């Protein structure tokens, strides 16, 4: 079954995220003529971080989606939620608190390989499913001046791990192993396949 056919049972698609990057990526997954709404979740994203990173990302994504599903109370809608974390030595790095925190994060990622994990949750007609995707990212060794210049742009403050691969920080990346789009915020290939199975009740 094609995704376009699977979406026939859906009254509307709702992205439970205010991220402009996820909005752009979801537009790549859905058929061109199929629009979607955006509604941010009121979930506090305060789950304990001393746990498995993939489990943390998936539980956070699920909680975000559940919040939006409850607020909208429209079972025929398809709600898609996600949460992305950067992981270095099993420690979860989310968005930096301030510039100094961003510098510290980037210094720890410099010259090393880290993981980017996105948890995704899907909701439709009282059913739900979830999955996660992992991409390994390797940074070149970064001079302190390069980190300072990047932090001065303000770009790190709204991004997990303190960087956005699709922007200026792309030049820090020596290589990736896995889905590039997953690092941006949504694993588009995996999402398209999971949506088809979920809406066909094959998940």
C-alpha positions as CSV (number, residue, x, y, z in Angstrom):
1,X,0.0,0.0,0.0
2,X,1.3,3.4,-0.9
3,X,1.5,6.1,1.8
4,X,-1.0,8.2,-0.2
5,X,-3.5,5.3,0.0
6,X,-2.8,4.7,3.6
7,X,-3.7,8.3,4.5
8,X,-7.2,7.9,3.1
9,X,-8.4,6.9,6.6
10,X,-6.9,10.1,8.2
11,X,-9.0,13.2,8.6
12,X,-5.9,15.4,9.2
13,X,-2.2,15.1,10.0
14,X,-0.9,17.0,13.0
15,X,2.8,17.5,13.8
16,X,3.2,17.7,17.6
17,X,6.3,19.9,17.4
18,X,7.1,23.5,16.9
19,X,10.4,22.8,15.2
20,X,10.6,24.5,11.8
21,X,13.1,21.8,10.8
22,X,10.7,18.9,11.6
23,X,8.0,20.8,9.7
24,X,10.2,20.9,6.6
25,X,11.1,17.3,6.9
26,X,7.6,16.1,7.4
27,X,6.8,17.9,4.2
28,X,9.2,15.6,2.4
29,X,7.5,12.5,3.8
30,X,3.8,13.3,3.0
31,X,2.5,13.4,-0.5
32,X,2.9,16.8,-2.1
33,X,-0.8,17.6,-2.1
34,X,-1.2,16.5,1.6
35,X,-1.0,19.4,4.0
36,X,-0.7,19.1,7.8
37,X,-1.2,21.2,10.9
38,X,1.3,22.0,13.7
39,X,0.4,22.0,17.3
40,X,3.0,22.2,20.0
41,X,2.8,20.1,23.1
42,X,2.5,21.4,26.7
43,X,4.5,18.5,28.0
44,X,7.3,19.8,30.2
45,X,10.0,17.4,28.8
46,X,11.3,16.8,32.3
47,X,11.7,13.0,32.4
48,X,14.9,11.7,34.2
49,X,17.9,11.6,31.9
50,X,19.8,8.9,33.8
51,X,18.3,6.2,31.6
52,X,18.8,4.7,28.1
53,X,18.9,7.5,25.6
54,X,16.7,5.8,23.0
55,X,14.1,5.0,25.7
56,X,14.3,8.6,26.9
57,X,13.7,10.0,23.4
58,X,10.9,7.7,22.7
59,X,9.1,8.2,26.0
60,X,9.5,12.0,25.6
61,X,8.1,11.8,22.0
62,X,5.2,9.7,23.3
63,X,4.4,12.1,26.1
64,X,4.4,15.0,23.6
65,X,2.1,13.2,21.3
66,X,-0.3,12.1,24.0
67,X,-0.6,15.7,25.2
68,X,-1.6,16.9,21.7
69,X,-4.0,13.9,21.2
70,X,-5.8,14.7,24.4
71,X,-6.0,18.4,23.7
72,X,-7.4,17.9,20.2
73,X,-9.7,15.0,21.0
74,X,-10.1,14.0,17.3
75,X,-9.3,10.3,17.0
76,X,-9.4,10.3,13.2
77,X,-6.4,12.6,13.0
78,X,-2.9,11.2,12.7
79,X,-0.6,12.8,15.3
80,X,3.1,12.6,14.8
81,X,5.5,13.6,17.6
82,X,9.3,13.4,18.0
83,X,12.2,14.1,20.3
84,X,15.9,14.3,19.3
85,X,18.8,13.9,21.7
86,X,22.5,14.0,21.2
87,X,24.4,11.3,23.2
88,X,28.1,11.4,24.1
89,X,29.5,8.6,26.4
90,X,26.0,7.6,27.3
91,X,25.2,11.1,28.5
92,X,22.2,12.8,27.0
93,X,22.9,16.3,25.7
94,X,19.7,18.3,25.0
95,X,19.5,22.1,24.3
96,X,22.2,24.2,26.0
97,X,21.1,26.5,28.9
98,X,23.2,29.4,27.7
99,X,26.3,30.2,25.7
100,X,28.8,28.8,28.2
101,X,26.9,25.5,28.3
102,X,26.9,25.4,24.5
103,X,30.7,25.9,24.4
104,X,31.1,23.1,26.9
105,X,28.9,20.8,24.8
106,X,30.8,21.5,21.5
107,X,34.2,21.2,23.2
108,X,33.2,17.7,24.3
109,X,32.0,16.7,20.8
110,X,35.2,18.1,19.2
111,X,37.2,15.4,17.5
112,X,34.9,12.7,18.7
113,X,32.0,10.5,17.4
114,X,28.7,10.9,19.1
115,X,25.1,9.6,18.5
116,X,22.0,11.4,17.5
117,X,18.8,9.6,18.5
118,X,15.3,10.6,17.5
119,X,12.3,9.0,19.0
120,X,9.1,9.1,17.0
121,X,5.5,8.3,18.1
122,X,2.4,7.9,15.9
123,X,-1.2,8.1,17.1
124,X,-4.5,7.4,15.2
125,X,-7.9,6.1,16.2
126,X,-6.9,5.2,19.7
127,X,-3.8,3.3,18.5
128,X,-0.2,4.3,18.9
129,X,3.2,3.0,18.1
130,X,6.8,4.3,18.4
131,X,10.3,3.8,17.2
132,X,13.7,5.4,17.3
133,X,16.5,5.9,14.8
134,X,20.2,6.4,15.6
135,X,22.9,8.2,13.5
136,X,26.6,8.4,14.4
137,X,28.2,11.8,13.8
138,X,31.9,12.5,13.8
139,X,33.3,16.0,14.4
140,X,36.7,17.2,13.4
141,X,38.9,18.7,16.0
142,X,37.5,22.2,16.6
143,X,39.6,25.2,17.5
144,X,38.3,27.2,20.4
145,X,37.9,30.2,18.1
146,X,35.6,28.3,15.8
147,X,33.4,27.2,18.7
148,X,33.3,30.8,20.0
149,X,32.3,32.2,16.5
150,X,29.5,29.6,16.2
151,X,28.2,30.2,19.7
152,X,28.1,34.0,18.9
153,X,25.6,33.3,16.1
154,X,23.0,32.2,18.7
155,X,22.3,29.1,16.6
156,X,23.2,26.5,19.3
157,X,20.7,27.5,21.9
158,X,17.6,25.9,20.4
159,X,19.3,22.7,19.2
160,X,20.0,19.4,20.9
161,X,23.8,19.0,21.5
162,X,24.3,22.7,20.8
163,X,24.5,22.4,17.0
164,X,22.5,22.1,13.8
165,X,24.0,20.0,11.1
166,X,21.9,21.7,8.4
167,X,23.4,25.1,9.2
168,X,26.9,26.6,10.0
169,X,27.8,23.7,12.1
170,X,27.7,21.4,9.1
171,X,31.4,22.3,8.5
172,X,32.2,20.7,11.9
173,X,31.1,17.3,10.6
174,X,33.7,15.0,9.3
175,X,31.3,12.2,8.6
176,X,28.1,10.5,9.5
177,X,26.9,6.9,9.7
178,X,23.2,6.6,9.3
179,X,20.3,8.9,8.2
180,X,21.3,12.6,7.8
181,X,17.7,13.8,8.2
182,X,17.6,12.0,11.6
183,X,20.2,14.4,12.8
184,X,18.1,17.3,11.7
185,X,15.1,16.1,13.5
186,X,13.1,13.3,11.7
187,X,14.3,10.1,10.1
188,X,12.3,10.6,6.9
189,X,12.9,7.2,5.2
190,X,12.1,5.3,8.4
191,X,9.1,7.5,9.1
192,X,7.6,6.9,5.7
193,X,7.9,3.2,6.1
194,X,6.5,3.1,9.6
195,X,3.6,5.3,8.6
196,X,2.6,2.9,5.9
197,X,2.7,-0.1,8.2
198,X,0.9,1.7,11.1
199,X,-1.9,3.1,9.0
200,X,-2.4,-0.3,7.3
201,X,-2.6,-1.8,10.8
202,X,0.5,-3.9,10.1
203,X,2.6,-2.5,12.9
